[in-house]
Amino acid sequence: MSIPGDFKAEEAQNLQDIEKQFAVKAVIHAQTYWSILERRAGTDLRLTRMDQEIYDHLLQAFPDFDPKKPLVEDEMKSESGKEKWRNFLMKYEKKVEDYNFGTLLRTDAKAEYEKDTTIFGLQFYAIEIARNRAGINDWIKENYDKDEEAKKPKVVEESPAEVMIASAPRVGLRSEGV
């Protein structure tokens, strides 16, 4: 579901059905991406066939970008920020499907998708590729693996002597009135 090339957000009507469709797709996208990050380290992922080009372009267009630092929404949505990101994204208009699709973007790579840590952004590929390359998203798989390991039943190995003692008939001393 790409936005048409001639679409102008400032002239669009805010139709609730369209907004709901975008919101549903954005949430599904976020859930899918999170599920992938739980099963594969970010450093092992390739999000597009052009990851290297997008990554290099991000570093060139935004030399101060640090994937370890939380995103500052006000900077991204300022007039100059919008212009820089618009120019950045337009390079991929005919190269990356859904290049301009709005996604839920975590403001901090160390946080999950939550109300206070998520913004609606078009910069998903660039920022997440950088985070993955830096290994910042690997914590998600590590936590998932720990949780899965904790769910497994614990097998306690006993020595042969412990098994014999545990299975031996119980013989006790009865004390009568002593």
C-alpha positions, 0 to 999 in steps of 0.5 A, a space after each residue: 500500500 504505497 502512497 501515490 506519487 502525486 499525493 500531497 499530505 497538506 491537501 489531503 482530507 483526513 478520512 477516518 477509513 484511510 487513517 485506520 487502514 494506514 494504522 492497521 498496516 503500520 501495526 502489523 508491520 511493527 509486529 512482524 518486524 519485532 517477531 523477525 528480530 526475536 528470531 534473528 539477530 539484527 546483524 544477520 538481517 537484510 531488509 531490502 536488496 539495497 541495504 548497503 546503498 541505503 546505509 551509505 546514503 544515510 551516513 552521507 545525508 545525515 553525518 551526525 546520525 548515531 543509531 545508538 541515540 534516541 531519535 528526536 521527533 521534533 528535529 525530524 519533523 522540523 521544516 529542515 528535517 522534513 526537507 532533508 528526509 523528503 530528499 533522502 526518501 525520494 531517491 528510492 521512489 522507483 527502487 524500493 517498494 513502499 519507500 514512502 509508507 509510514 511505519 511505526 518507528 521506535 524512537 529508541 532502539 533499546 525500547 520495545 514498540 510502546 505508546 511513548 517510544 514510537 513515532 509514525 515515520 517514513 524513515 524505517 528502512 534507513 534507521 533500522 538498517 543502521 541499527 541492525 548494522 551496529 548490532 543495536 537490535 540484537 538484544 531483542 533476539 537475546 531476550 527472546 532466546 532467554 525467555 524460550 530457554 526459561 520455558 523449557 522443562 528443567 532436567 535434573 541429572 542425578 548421579 547413579 548413587 542418588 538414583 539408587 538412594 531415591 528408589 530404595 525402600 524406606 526403612 525407618 525406626 519406630 520409637 515407641 514411647 521413647 
